[in-house]
Structures are given as structure tokens and as C-alpha cells.
């Protein structure tokens, strides 16, 4: 056929999502809790900063500071079937917390802007053995658009969401 072009290769949502995260590498952004769960009142009163600290084509590490507490890092990795989110929790001396490395893998393509991560088998066992059985139904999500990064946790009777304004980088 004349005058027509072959369709462009389909963009894989996970790849676009990782690229979007990668464009933020080296930058930090202030955030705020936008959910209204009473369990998050203390965190809502703290300065929240996420820093996209280490980036490769297969992994992005995002330390999340809550006030002076710098124990949390979100780790997003590219896996053959999609993406993986893990929560790396450390003590001030750098040793790993006993409640760490929980998270999950995407179970569908998601979108270029939003990916969801249901709790994986490792996390479910960890939550059960550490006395946190309600967390076995956790689904975490991340969103990244040109102006917003969001991190979210939901399960029955629980919703937490923090949003970061990507138009206003801050100092680390």
C-alpha cells in the first residue's frame, strides 16, 4: 500500500515506566501524604523526601526519608515478566531490618504511568512470621508522570498514598 507506514513497535509499559524513573535520577522531591487514614497522621506531619539515587536500565533505587528517618528505600527492578518492587529497610548502622525485602511483582502490563505490585510469596511468609498477617493482601503501586510521582499501599480497610511534585526538585 502506498502512503501508509508500518506501525511503530509497541512500547512496553514497564520499559517506559523504568525510563521515566531513570529521567529523575540524581534528583530529590518533597512529598505529602494525601490519604486520610488516621494511622498516617504522624508521617503526614513529617518532611517527606524521595531521592532517585541509583539508576540502571534494570534497577532504580529510591530512598524515602520521613523526617530524620532514612531507613526506607524503594527498589524497582526490571524482571522478564514485568517489574518488581522491594522495600529495603535498614537500621542507622546499615544493617538490614528484620522486616525488609518485602514487596511483589507486577501481574499485568500496567500502564506507562502506573504499576501495581501485589504481595509476593516471600512477603506473605515474612508478614505471617513477623506478626503482621493483615499485610498479606497488600498491593503497592507507583505512578510517574511528567509532574507527579506517587507511592501507594492498599489492602482491605487500609489506604496510604504519598505524592511528590516533580516540578520542584529539592536539596537532598
Secondary structure, DSSP 8 states (H G I E B T S, - for coil): -TT---------HHHHHHHHHHTTTT-EEEEEE----GGGHHHHTS-EEEEEEEE-SSEEEEEEEETTEEEEEEEEEEETTEEEEEEEEB-TTS-B-SS-SEEEE-SS---SSEEEEE--HHHHHHHHHTT-GGGGG-EEEEEE-SSEEEEEEEETTEEEEEEEEEEEEE--
